[in-house]
C-alpha cells in the first residue's frame, strides 16, 4: 500500500501542476493578446 500511495500522490501532484500550468498559460496569452495587440492571433495565422 505504501508504494500505491506514493504513486497516487505523484499523479495528483502532476495533475494539479498541469492544470495550474494550463490556466496560467491561457491567462498570460489572453492578457498579452489583449494588452499588446488584439490582432496578434490573426497575423500569426497568416505567417
Biopython code that builds the backbone (N, CA, C, O; Angstrom):
import numpy as np
from Bio.PDB.StructureBuilder import StructureBuilder

atoms = [
    (1, "UNK", "N", (0.824, -1.215, 0.000)),
    (1, "UNK", "CA", (0.000, 0.000, 0.000)),
    (1, "UNK", "C", (0.855, 1.259, 0.000)),
    (1, "UNK", "O", (0.438, 2.304, -0.499)),
    (2, "UNK", "N", (2.054, 1.150, 0.564)),
    (2, "UNK", "CA", (2.928, 2.320, 0.650)),
    (2, "UNK", "C", (3.287, 2.816, -0.756)),
    (2, "UNK", "O", (3.219, 4.013, -1.033)),
    (3, "UNK", "N", (3.662, 1.900, -1.626)),
    (3, "UNK", "CA", (4.035, 2.281, -2.987)),
    (3, "UNK", "C", (2.823, 2.876, -3.712)),
    (3, "UNK", "O", (2.949, 3.868, -4.431)),
    (4, "UNK", "N", (1.666, 2.273, -3.520)),
    (4, "UNK", "CA", (0.461, 2.786, -4.178)),
    (4, "UNK", "C", (0.193, 4.230, -3.776)),
    (4, "UNK", "O", (-0.104, 5.076, -4.619)),
    (5, "UNK", "N", (0.302, 4.497, -2.492)),
    (5, "UNK", "CA", (0.058, 5.860, -2.008)),
    (5, "UNK", "C", (1.039, 6.837, -2.637)),
    (5, "UNK", "O", (0.663, 7.948, -3.009)),
    (6, "UNK", "N", (2.291, 6.425, -2.756)),
    (6, "UNK", "CA", (3.304, 7.309, -3.341)),
    (6, "UNK", "C", (2.939, 7.615, -4.794)),
    (6, "UNK", "O", (2.993, 8.767, -5.225)),
    (7, "UNK", "N", (2.570, 6.584, -5.537)),
    (7, "UNK", "CA", (2.214, 6.782, -6.945)),
    (7, "UNK", "C", (1.007, 7.706, -7.062)),
    (7, "UNK", "O", (0.993, 8.621, -7.884)),
    (8, "UNK", "N", (-0.001, 7.459, -6.235)),
    (8, "UNK", "CA", (-1.202, 8.299, -6.283)),
    (8, "UNK", "C", (-0.865, 9.756, -5.980)),
    (8, "UNK", "O", (-1.381, 10.668, -6.626)),
    (9, "UNK", "N", (-0.003, 9.966, -4.999)),
    (9, "UNK", "CA", (0.376, 11.331, -4.636)),
    (9, "UNK", "C", (1.096, 12.004, -5.799)),
    (9, "UNK", "O", (0.867, 13.178, -6.089)),
    (10, "UNK", "N", (1.968, 11.249, -6.461)),
    (10, "UNK", "CA", (2.711, 11.828, -7.589)),
    (10, "UNK", "C", (1.767, 12.168, -8.730)),
    (10, "UNK", "O", (1.881, 13.228, -9.346)),
    (11, "UNK", "N", (0.830, 11.262, -9.010)),
    (11, "UNK", "CA", (-0.129, 11.511, -10.096)),
    (11, "UNK", "C", (-0.956, 12.754, -9.775)),
    (11, "UNK", "O", (-1.183, 13.603, -10.637)),
    (12, "UNK", "N", (-1.405, 12.848, -8.516)),
    (12, "UNK", "CA", (-2.203, 14.015, -8.113)),
    (12, "UNK", "C", (-1.390, 15.289, -8.288)),
    (12, "UNK", "O", (-1.897, 16.285, -8.803)),
    (13, "UNK", "N", (-0.133, 15.261, -7.861)),
    (13, "UNK", "CA", (0.717, 16.446, -7.950)),
    (13, "UNK", "C", (0.912, 16.843, -9.413)),
    (13, "UNK", "O", (0.821, 18.020, -9.761)),
    (14, "UNK", "N", (1.180, 15.862, -10.258)),
    (14, "UNK", "CA", (1.393, 16.146, -11.684)),
    (14, "UNK", "C", (0.125, 16.733, -12.297)),
    (14, "UNK", "O", (0.180, 17.680, -13.082)),
    (15, "UNK", "N", (-1.016, 16.158, -11.926)),
    (15, "UNK", "CA", (-2.284, 16.625, -12.482)),
    (15, "UNK", "C", (-2.545, 18.073, -12.079)),
    (15, "UNK", "O", (-2.891, 18.909, -12.913)),
    (16, "UNK", "N", (-2.375, 18.356, -10.781)),
    (16, "UNK", "CA", (-2.603, 19.724, -10.304)),
    (16, "UNK", "C", (-1.645, 20.687, -10.991)),
    (16, "UNK", "O", (-2.033, 21.792, -11.372)),
    (17, "UNK", "N", (-0.388, 20.266, -11.148)),
    (17, "UNK", "CA", (0.600, 21.130, -11.789)),
    (17, "UNK", "C", (0.194, 21.415, -13.235)),
    (17, "UNK", "O", (0.284, 22.551, -13.700)),
    (18, "UNK", "N", (-0.253, 20.377, -13.939)),
    (18, "UNK", "CA", (-0.641, 20.548, -15.339)),
    (18, "UNK", "C", (-1.831, 21.502, -15.449)),
    (18, "UNK", "O", (-1.867, 22.367, -16.324)),
    (19, "UNK", "N", (-2.800, 21.330, -14.550)),
    (19, "UNK", "CA", (-3.981, 22.201, -14.592)),
    (19, "UNK", "C", (-3.578, 23.646, -14.333)),
    (19, "UNK", "O", (-3.987, 24.556, -15.054)),
    (20, "UNK", "N", (-2.767, 23.845, -13.289)),
    (20, "UNK", "CA", (-2.328, 25.213, -12.969)),
    (20, "UNK", "C", (-1.529, 25.797, -14.127)),
    (20, "UNK", "O", (-1.701, 26.965, -14.476)),
    (21, "UNK", "N", (-0.653, 24.984, -14.724)),
    (21, "UNK", "CA", (0.183, 25.460, -15.826)),
    (21, "UNK", "C", (-0.690, 25.889, -17.005)),
    (21, "UNK", "O", (-0.458, 26.936, -17.610)),
    (22, "UNK", "N", (-1.694, 25.073, -17.324)),
    (22, "UNK", "CA", (-2.567, 25.394, -18.454)),
    (22, "UNK", "C", (-3.334, 26.686, -18.192)),
    (22, "UNK", "O", (-3.443, 27.546, -19.065)),
    (23, "UNK", "N", (-3.863, 26.808, -16.977)),
    (23, "UNK", "CA", (-4.605, 28.027, -16.639)),
    (23, "UNK", "C", (-3.685, 29.242, -16.739)),
    (23, "UNK", "O", (-4.083, 30.281, -17.265)),
    (24, "UNK", "N", (-2.469, 29.114, -16.239)),
    (24, "UNK", "CA", (-1.532, 30.237, -16.278)),
    (24, "UNK", "C", (-1.208, 30.594, -17.722)),
    (24, "UNK", "O", (-1.161, 31.773, -18.074)),
    (25, "UNK", "N", (-0.983, 29.585, -18.562)),
    (25, "UNK", "CA", (-0.658, 29.844, -19.968)),
    (25, "UNK", "C", (-1.825, 30.552, -20.650)),
    (25, "UNK", "O", (-1.624, 31.531, -21.368)),
    (26, "UNK", "N", (-3.040, 30.061, -20.427)),
    (26, "UNK", "CA", (-4.218, 30.685, -21.047)),
    (26, "UNK", "C", (-4.345, 32.132, -20.600)),
    (26, "UNK", "O", (-4.596, 33.014, -21.421)),
    (27, "UNK", "N", (-4.174, 32.384, -19.310)),
    (27, "UNK", "CA", (-4.305, 33.742, -18.791)),
    (27, "UNK", "C", (-3.254, 34.661, -19.404)),
    (27, "UNK", "O", (-3.577, 35.759, -19.858)),
    (28, "UNK", "N", (-1.994, 34.217, -19.419)),
    (28, "UNK", "CA", (-0.923, 35.078, -19.920)),
    (28, "UNK", "C", (-1.105, 35.341, -21.412)),
    (28, "UNK", "O", (-0.901, 36.464, -21.873)),
    (29, "UNK", "N", (-1.487, 34.311, -22.169)),
    (29, "UNK", "CA", (-1.692, 34.503, -23.605)),
    (29, "UNK", "C", (-2.811, 35.513, -23.841)),
    (29, "UNK", "O", (-2.677, 36.420, -24.662)),
    (30, "UNK", "N", (-3.904, 35.349, -23.120)),
    (30, "UNK", "CA", (-5.050, 36.244, -23.285)),
    (30, "UNK", "C", (-4.663, 37.669, -22.932)),
    (30, "UNK", "O", (-5.002, 38.607, -23.653)),
    (31, "UNK", "N", (-3.956, 37.833, -21.826)),
    (31, "UNK", "CA", (-3.563, 39.170, -21.389)),
    (31, "UNK", "C", (-2.612, 39.803, -22.398)),
    (31, "UNK", "O", (-2.762, 40.975, -22.745)),
    (32, "UNK", "N", (-1.643, 39.039, -22.866)),
    (32, "UNK", "CA", (-0.676, 39.574, -23.829)),
    (32, "UNK", "C", (-1.398, 40.004, -25.100)),
    (32, "UNK", "O", (-1.138, 41.082, -25.633)),
    (33, "UNK", "N", (-2.305, 39.159, -25.582)),
    (33, "UNK", "CA", (-3.014, 39.472, -26.821)),
    (33, "UNK", "C", (-3.835, 40.746, -26.667)),
    (33, "UNK", "O", (-3.783, 41.622, -27.530)),
    (34, "UNK", "N", (-4.587, 40.858, -25.586)),
    (34, "UNK", "CA", (-5.500, 41.994, -25.445)),
    (34, "UNK", "C", (-4.746, 43.273, -25.121)),
    (34, "UNK", "O", (-5.151, 44.353, -25.551)),
    (35, "UNK", "N", (-3.656, 43.170, -24.369)),
    (35, "UNK", "CA", (-2.952, 44.380, -23.937)),
    (35, "UNK", "C", (-2.032, 44.913, -25.032)),
    (35, "UNK", "O", (-1.985, 46.120, -25.267)),
    (36, "UNK", "N", (-1.298, 44.022, -25.704)),
    (36, "UNK", "CA", (-0.287, 44.484, -26.656)),
    (36, "UNK", "C", (-0.905, 44.676, -28.039)),
    (36, "UNK", "O", (-0.802, 45.758, -28.618)),
    (37, "UNK", "N", (-1.544, 43.638, -28.571)),
    (37, "UNK", "CA", (-2.063, 43.732, -29.933)),
    (37, "UNK", "C", (-3.241, 42.775, -30.097)),
    (37, "UNK", "O", (-3.050, 41.559, -30.093)),
    (38, "UNK", "N", (-4.452, 43.303, -30.242)),
    (38, "UNK", "CA", (-5.631, 42.441, -30.357)),
    (38, "UNK", "C", (-5.634, 41.595, -31.625)),
    (38, "UNK", "O", (-6.292, 40.556, -31.663)),
    (39, "UNK", "N", (-4.913, 42.017, -32.662)),
    (39, "UNK", "CA", (-4.919, 41.278, -33.931)),
    (39, "UNK", "C", (-3.707, 40.363, -34.061)),
    (39, "UNK", "O", (-3.403, 39.879, -35.151)),
    (40, "UNK", "N", (-3.015, 40.128, -32.945)),
    (40, "UNK", "CA", (-1.793, 39.334, -32.974)),
    (40, "UNK", "C", (-2.083, 37.921, -33.484)),
    (40, "UNK", "O", (-1.306, 37.375, -34.268)),
    (41, "UNK", "N", (-3.205, 37.322, -33.040)),
    (41, "UNK", "CA", (-3.542, 35.957, -33.448)),
    (41, "UNK", "C", (-3.760, 35.866, -34.946)),
    (41, "UNK", "O", (-3.317, 34.905, -35.575)),
    (42, "UNK", "N", (-4.441, 36.856, -35.536)),
    (42, "UNK", "CA", (-4.727, 36.812, -36.966)),
    (42, "UNK", "C", (-3.438, 36.919, -37.769)),
    (42, "UNK", "O", (-3.258, 36.210, -38.759)),
    (43, "UNK", "N", (-2.539, 37.809, -37.343)),
    (43, "UNK", "CA", (-1.274, 37.956, -38.057)),
    (43, "UNK", "C", (-0.454, 36.675, -37.961)),
    (43, "UNK", "O", (0.231, 36.292, -38.909)),
    (44, "UNK", "N", (-0.533, 36.013, -36.799)),
    (44, "UNK", "CA", (0.233, 34.795, -36.594)),
    (44, "UNK", "C", (-0.238, 33.718, -37.566)),
    (44, "UNK", "O", (0.577, 32.963, -38.096)),
    (45, "UNK", "N", (-1.548, 33.643, -37.804)),
    (45, "UNK", "CA", (-2.090, 32.622, -38.691)),
    (45, "UNK", "C", (-1.602, 32.835, -40.120)),
    (45, "UNK", "O", (-1.314, 31.869, -40.826)),
    (46, "UNK", "N", (-1.509, 34.084, -40.548)),
    (46, "UNK", "CA", (-1.053, 34.363, -41.910)),
    (46, "UNK", "C", (0.411, 33.978, -42.088)),
    (46, "UNK", "O", (0.828, 33.574, -43.174)),
    (47, "UNK", "N", (1.188, 34.104, -41.014)),
    (47, "UNK", "CA", (2.604, 33.781, -41.130)),
    (47, "UNK", "C", (3.365, 35.041, -41.315)),
    (47, "UNK", "O", (4.589, 35.010, -41.437)),
]
sb = StructureBuilder()
sb.init_structure("model")
sb.init_model(0)
sb.init_chain("A")
sb.init_seg("    ")
for serial, (resi, resn, name, xyz) in enumerate(atoms, 1):
    if name == "N":
        sb.init_residue(resn, " ", resi, " ")
    sb.init_atom(name, np.array(xyz, "f"), 0.0, 1.0, " ", f" {name:<3s}", serial, name[0])
structure = sb.get_structure()
